[in-house]
C-alpha cells in the first residue's frame, strides 16, 4: 500500500474500489493460507517451514520500512514483540503448522475460528479485565457448541475421523494466539502498524526456527526432496499470505471500522472449507457444514457490536485492532 495514500485517508475517504480489493485480499488470501500450510508441510518440517517463512517476510518488511523512513524500533518494542511473537507465531502458528500434518485444512480453519471465544474469556480473566456481556457469552456458548459438534460424537475425533492430537494442538494454538493478541493490545508498539508486524514476524520466526532445531527437524529434512506443491505453498505463505495479506489488513485498520474489519473472522473459515474441498480434495460432510455454520454464527455474535440493537458501531479504527482469530 502507498504510504501517501494511507496518509490521505485521514483527510478524505479512500476509493471504494481499493477498500473492496483490500477486503477481498484479507478474506480470500487468509482463508487460503490453511490449504497452503497443508501443502507446505507435506515435505517441509512444520516448525522450520513457519520459522523461515516469517523470518523472510519480516526481514523484507523491516528493511523496506527502514529504507522508506520508518524510525528504528526502541528496545522496549523489540521486547514486547518477542513475547508476542513467541505466543502468536511460536506456539500459535507453530501448533497450526504441526497439526495440519494430521488434520485437514478445512477442519483446522473451523477449530481456529473459535479464537475470538478464547479472546473474550482471557479478556475477562486478566487483571482488571472486562466482563463479557450477554451477547458475548451467548457467542461463546454457540461457538463451543459448534466446535463440539465438529470434533465430538459418533463421527468425531474419538472415532478416527479427526485426529485427537491434532485437535488438541489446534486448541492450544488458538488459545496462545488469543493470549498473544491480548498481550500486544496492551503493550507499547511502534507508531507504524507494519513495523509492529515485522518485529513480531522476525522474533516469532526465530522462536519457530529454534523449535525446529530442538525438535531435530534438520536431521530429517532434505531440501532436494521438497515437492513442487510444497514450494508453491511456501512461496504463497511468504509473499502473499504474510506480506500482501498483512499489508491489506494494516491499511484497513486505518480506513475501516471494527465491525466491518472483524467480518474476516468468519469469512476466512468458509473460504478455507471451500478451498479444502474444491482444490485439496478434502471430505466435506453434512455434519461439517452444520458445525461450520454454528461456529461462524458464534463468531458473528461475538465480533459484531450491538448485534441485537439497531445501531451498529461506526467509529473508525484507532490504535487497537480487532480480535485476530487466525494463525496466518
C-alpha positions in Angstrom: 0.0 0.0 0.0 1.2 3.5 -0.8 2.2 5.4 2.4 0.9 8.6 0.9 -2.4 7.0 0.2 -2.6 5.9 3.9 -1.8 9.5 5.0 -4.5 11.0 2.7 -7.2 8.7 4.2 -7.1 10.8 7.3 -8.5 13.7 5.2 -10.8 12.0 2.7 -12.4 8.6 2.2 -10.3 6.2 0.2 -11.6 4.9 -3.2 -14.3 2.4 -2.7 -12.8 0.0 -5.2 -9.5 0.0 -3.2 -11.3 -0.8 0.0 -13.2 -3.7 -1.6 -9.9 -5.0 -3.1 -8.3 -4.9 0.4 -11.2 -6.7 2.0 -11.1 -9.3 -0.8 -7.4 -9.8 -0.2 -7.9 -10.4 3.6 -11.0 -12.6 3.0 -9.5 -14.9 0.3 -5.8 -14.8 1.0 -6.0 -15.6 4.7 -8.7 -18.2 4.0 -6.3 -19.8 1.5 -3.4 -19.9 4.0 -4.8 -23.1 5.6 -4.6 -25.1 2.4 -1.2 -23.5 1.6 0.1 -24.6 5.0 -1.2 -28.2 4.4 0.7 -28.3 1.1 3.9 -26.7 2.6 4.2 -29.2 5.5 3.9 -32.2 3.2 7.7 -32.1 2.5 8.9 -29.2 4.7 9.1 -29.7 8.5 6.4 -27.6 10.2 8.5 -25.5 12.6 11.3 -24.8 10.1 8.7 -24.0 7.5 7.0 -21.5 9.7 10.2 -20.1 11.1 11.9 -19.4 7.8 8.6 -18.1 6.3 8.2 -15.4 9.0 11.9 -14.6 9.2 12.0 -13.9 5.5 8.7 -11.9 5.3 9.6 -10.0 8.5 13.1 -9.1 7.2 11.7 -7.9 3.9 9.1 -5.7 5.7 11.7 -4.4 8.2 14.3 -3.4 5.5 11.6 -1.9 3.3 10.2 0.2 6.2 13.6 1.4 7.3 14.5 2.4 3.7 11.3 4.4 3.4 12.0 6.4 6.6 10.2 4.5 9.3 12.0 5.1 12.7 14.1 2.4 14.3 12.1 0.5 16.9 13.0 1.1 20.5 14.4 -1.8 22.7 11.0 -1.9 24.5 9.3 -2.6 21.2 11.6 -5.5 20.4 11.0 -6.9 23.9 7.2 -6.9 23.7 7.3 -8.1 20.0 9.5 -11.0 21.1 6.9 -12.1 23.8 4.0 -11.6 21.4 5.9 -13.3 18.6 6.6 -16.3 20.8 2.9 -16.6 21.7 1.3 -15.7 18.3 3.7 -17.4 15.9 5.9 -19.6 18.0 3.1 -21.5 19.7 0.1 -20.3 17.8 1.2 -20.7 14.2 3.7 -23.5 15.1 0.8 -25.5 16.6 -1.3 -24.9 13.5 1.6 -26.0 11.2 2.2 -29.2 13.2 -1.5 -30.0 13.4 -2.0 -29.7 9.7 0.1 -32.8 9.2 -2.7 -34.7 10.9 -5.9 -32.6 10.4 -7.5 -31.4 7.1 -7.1 -27.7 6.4 -10.9 -27.2 6.4 -11.2 -28.7 9.9 -8.2 -26.8 11.1 -9.7 -23.5 10.0 -13.0 -24.2 11.8 -11.3 -25.1 15.0 -9.0 -22.0 14.8 -12.2 -19.9 14.2 -13.0 -20.3 17.9 -10.1 -18.0 18.8 -12.4 -15.0 19.5 -14.1 -17.1 22.1 -10.7 -17.6 23.9 -10.0 -13.9 23.5 -13.3 -13.0 25.2 -12.6 -15.4 28.1 -9.0 -14.2 28.6 -10.0 -10.6 28.4 -12.5 -11.4 31.3 -9.9 -13.3 33.3 -7.0 -10.8 33.0 -6.4 -8.3 35.9 -9.0 -5.5 35.6 -10.4 -7.3 32.7 -13.8 -6.6 31.0 -16.6 -9.0 32.0 -18.3 -10.2 28.8 -21.8 -9.1 28.2 -24.8 -11.3 27.5 -24.2 -11.2 23.7 -20.5 -12.3 24.1 -21.4 -15.1 26.5 -24.1 -16.3 24.0 -21.5 -16.2 21.2 -19.0 -18.2 23.3 -21.6 -20.9 24.0 -22.7 -21.1 20.4 -19.1 -21.3 19.2 -18.1 -24.1 21.6 -21.3 -26.0 20.6 -20.2 -25.8 17.0 -16.7 -27.0 17.9 -18.0 -29.9 19.9 -20.3 -30.8 17.0 -17.3 -30.8 14.7 -14.9 -32.9 16.8 -17.3 -34.9 19.0 -19.9 -37.5 18.6 -20.1 -40.7 16.6 -18.1 -39.4 13.7 -15.7 -37.2 15.6 -12.2 -37.3 16.9 -12.7 -40.3 19.1 -13.6 -42.5 16.2 -10.7 -41.7 13.9 -12.2 -39.1 11.6 -10.3 -36.2 13.2 -7.0 -36.8 14.9 -7.3 -36.1 18.7 -3.6 -34.9 18.9 -4.2 -32.5 16.0 -7.4 -31.1 17.6 -5.5 -30.6 20.9 -2.7 -28.8 19.1 -5.2 -26.5 17.3 -7.0 -25.6 20.5 -3.7 -24.8 22.2 -2.6 -22.8 19.2 -5.8 -20.8 19.2 -5.5 -20.2 22.9 -2.0 -18.9 22.7 -2.9 -16.8 19.6 -5.6 -15.2 21.6 -3.2 -14.6 24.6 -0.6 -13.1 22.3 -3.2 -10.8 20.7 -4.4 -9.7 24.1 -0.8 -9.1 25.2 0.2 -7.0 22.2 -3.0 -4.9 22.6 -2.0 -3.6 26.0 1.8 -3.1 25.4 3.8 -0.3 23.7 4.1 -0.7 20.0 5.8 1.3 17.2 3.7 4.0 15.6 3.9 2.0 12.3 1.5 -0.9 12.4 3.6 -2.7 9.7 6.7 -2.2 11.8 4.9 -3.9 14.7 4.0 -6.8 12.4 7.6 -7.0 11.1 9.0 -7.2 14.6 6.6 -9.9 15.6 7.4 -11.9 12.4 11.1 -11.7 13.0 11.0 -12.7 16.6 8.3 -15.3 16.2 10.1 -16.7 13.2 13.3 -17.0 15.3 11.3 -18.9 18.0 9.9 -21.3 15.4 13.3 -21.9 13.9 14.8 -22.7 17.3 11.9 -25.1 18.0 12.6 -26.8 14.7 16.2 -27.2 15.6 15.4 -28.6 19.0 12.9 -31.0 17.5 15.6 -32.4 15.2 13.8 -31.3 12.0 17.1 -30.6 10.2 18.1 -34.2 10.5 15.0 -35.4 8.6 14.9 -32.5 6.1 16.3 -32.7 2.6 15.9 -29.5 0.6 16.2 -31.6 -2.6 13.1 -33.6 -1.7 10.8 -30.6 -1.4 7.9 -31.1 -3.7 6.6 -28.5 -6.2 3.3 -28.3 -4.3 5.2 -27.6 -1.0 7.3 -25.0 -2.8 4.2 -23.3 -4.1 2.5 -23.4 -0.7 5.6 -21.9 1.0 6.0 -19.1 -1.5 2.3 -18.3 -1.3 2.6 -18.1 2.5 5.7 -15.8 2.4 4.8 -13.3 -0.3 1.0 -13.5 -0.5 -0.3 -14.6 2.9 2.2 -12.8 5.1 3.1 -9.7 3.0 0.1 -8.9 0.8 -2.4 -10.1 3.4 -0.9 -8.2 6.3 -0.4 -5.1 4.3 -4.0 -5.0 3.3 -5.1 -5.7 6.8 -2.9 -3.0 8.3 -4.2 -0.5 5.8 -7.8 -1.4 6.6 -7.1 -0.8 10.3 -6.8 2.9 9.4 -9.7 3.3 7.0 -12.4 0.8 8.1 -14.4 0.2 11.2 -14.0 -2.6 13.8 -17.4 -4.1 12.9 -16.6 -4.4 9.2 -13.0 -5.5 9.6 -13.9 -8.2 12.1 -16.0 -9.9 9.5 -12.9 -11.7 8.2 -13.1 -13.8 11.4 -16.0 -15.7 10.0 -15.3 -15.4 6.2 -11.9 -17.0 6.4 -13.1 -20.4 7.7 -15.8 -20.5 5.0 -13.1 -19.8 2.3 -10.8 -22.4 3.9 -13.5 -25.1 3.9 -14.5 -24.4 0.3 -10.8 -24.5 -0.9 -10.0 -27.6 1.1 -13.0 -29.4 -0.6 -12.7 -28.0 -4.1 -8.9 -27.9 -4.6 -7.5 -30.0 -1.8 -9.9 -32.9 -2.2 -10.9 -32.9 1.4 -14.1 -34.6 2.6 -17.0 -32.3 3.3 -19.8 -33.9 5.2 -23.2 -32.6 6.2 -22.0 -32.7 9.8 -19.1 -30.4 9.0 -21.3 -28.0 7.1 -23.7 -27.7 10.1 -20.7 -27.4 12.5 -19.2 -24.7 10.3 -22.5 -22.7 10.3 -22.7 -22.9 14.1 -19.0 -21.9 14.7 -19.4 -19.0 12.3 -22.6 -18.0 14.0 -20.8 -17.8 17.3 -18.0 -15.7 15.9 -20.6 -13.4 14.3 -22.3 -12.9 17.7 -19.0 -12.1 19.4 -17.4 -9.8 16.8 -20.5 -7.8 15.7 -21.1 -4.8 18.0 -24.6 -4.3 19.2 -25.9 -7.3 17.2 -29.3 -7.1 18.9 -29.5 -3.4 18.6 -30.5 -1.3 15.6 -27.4 0.9 16.0 -24.2 -0.7 14.8 -20.7 0.6 15.6 -19.4 3.1 13.0 -16.4 4.7 14.7 -13.0 4.5 12.8 -10.4 2.1 14.0 -7.7 3.7 16.1 -4.7 2.1 17.7 -6.3 -1.1 18.9 -7.1 -3.9 16.4 -10.0 -6.2 16.5 -9.5 -9.8 17.6 -7.0 -11.7 15.4 -8.7 -15.1 15.1 -6.5 -16.7 12.5 -2.9 -18.1 12.7 -1.9 -17.0 9.3 
